[in-house]
Amino acid sequence: MLKNLKILRNKNNITQQQLADIISVSQQSINKYENHNIEPDISTLIALADYFDVSVDYLIGRTSNEKNVSFDFNLINKTESKIICKLRLLNKKQREVVISLINSYLD
């Protein structure tokens, strides 16, 4: 089941049929994605994420961040690089606390 599909569809005020027409699937498929633990193929999943301008991870409920947070690792500046190095020096529990803090700022 796509955990956030129904939320996104309702937020955008479109019906299952309208969404189905937009991404070229049946209304029954949209209903199954929302309510019956049926998963779309990858191309449909991407089409849904693209339509709503969200990440696939958000659509499936893997993250609470709607947008894809990606970047080119070659563009990391010195400060960011130092932070990553320091993060790697922490033990697992300490890293979890830091990551939780970062996530709380992002949510």
C-alpha positions as CSV (number, residue, x, y, z in Angstrom):
1,M,0.0,0.0,0.0
2,L,1.2,3.5,-0.8
3,K,0.9,5.1,2.6
4,N,0.8,8.7,1.5
5,L,-1.0,8.3,-1.9
6,K,-4.5,9.0,-0.5
7,I,-3.3,11.9,1.6
8,L,-1.6,13.5,-1.5
9,R,-4.6,12.8,-3.7
10,N,-7.0,14.4,-1.2
11,K,-4.7,17.3,-0.6
12,N,-4.7,18.0,-4.3
13,N,-8.5,17.6,-4.6
14,I,-8.5,15.0,-7.3
15,T,-10.5,11.8,-7.5
16,Q,-9.1,8.3,-8.0
17,Q,-10.5,8.4,-11.6
18,Q,-8.8,11.7,-12.4
19,L,-5.5,10.4,-11.0
20,A,-5.9,7.2,-12.9
21,D,-6.4,9.1,-16.1
22,I,-3.4,11.3,-15.5
23,I,-1.0,8.3,-15.0
24,S,-2.7,5.9,-17.4
25,V,-4.0,3.2,-15.0
26,S,-7.5,2.2,-14.0
27,Q,-9.4,3.7,-11.1
28,Q,-9.5,0.3,-9.6
29,S,-5.7,0.3,-9.5
30,I,-5.6,3.5,-7.6
31,N,-8.1,2.1,-5.2
32,K,-6.0,-1.0,-4.7
33,Y,-2.8,1.1,-4.2
34,E,-4.5,3.1,-1.5
35,N,-6.5,0.5,0.3
36,H,-5.4,-3.1,-0.4
37,N,-1.7,-3.4,-0.1
38,I,-1.2,-3.7,-3.8
39,E,2.0,-2.2,-5.1
40,P,2.4,-0.5,-8.4
41,D,5.2,-1.3,-10.8
42,I,8.2,1.0,-10.7
43,S,7.2,3.1,-13.7
44,T,3.8,3.8,-12.1
45,L,5.4,4.5,-8.8
46,I,7.7,7.0,-10.5
47,A,4.8,8.6,-12.4
48,L,2.9,9.1,-9.1
49,A,5.9,10.6,-7.4
50,D,6.5,12.9,-10.4
51,Y,2.9,14.0,-10.6
52,F,2.8,14.9,-6.9
53,D,6.3,16.3,-7.0
54,V,7.4,14.1,-4.0
55,S,10.0,11.4,-3.5
56,V,9.2,7.8,-4.0
57,D,10.3,7.2,-0.4
58,Y,7.7,9.7,0.8
59,L,5.0,8.1,-1.4
60,I,5.6,4.6,0.1
61,G,5.9,6.0,3.7
62,R,9.6,5.4,4.1
63,T,10.3,9.0,5.0
64,S,8.2,11.9,6.2
65,N,10.1,14.3,3.9
66,E,8.1,14.9,0.8
67,K,11.0,16.1,-1.3
68,N,14.0,14.2,-2.5
69,V,16.9,15.4,-0.6
70,S,19.8,14.5,-2.9
71,F,22.9,16.2,-3.8
72,D,26.2,15.7,-5.6
73,F,28.7,14.4,-3.2
74,N,31.5,16.2,-5.1
75,L,29.9,19.5,-4.0
76,I,30.3,18.9,-0.2
77,N,32.2,21.8,1.3
78,K,34.9,21.5,3.9
79,T,32.6,22.2,6.8
80,E,30.2,19.5,5.7
81,S,33.1,17.1,5.2
82,K,34.4,17.7,8.7
83,I,30.9,17.2,10.1
84,I,30.6,13.9,8.3
85,C,34.0,12.8,9.6
86,K,33.0,13.7,13.2
87,L,29.7,11.9,12.8
88,R,31.6,8.8,11.8
89,L,33.7,9.0,15.0
90,L,30.5,8.7,17.2
91,N,29.3,5.4,18.5
92,K,26.0,4.0,17.1
93,K,23.8,5.5,20.0
94,Q,25.4,8.9,19.6
95,R,24.9,8.9,15.8
96,E,21.3,8.0,16.3
97,V,20.8,11.0,18.6
98,V,22.4,13.4,16.2
99,I,20.4,12.0,13.2
100,S,17.2,12.2,15.3
101,L,18.0,15.8,16.1
102,I,18.6,16.6,12.4
103,N,15.4,14.9,11.4
104,S,13.4,16.8,14.0
105,Y,14.6,20.0,12.3
106,L,13.6,18.7,8.9
107,D,10.1,17.5,9.9
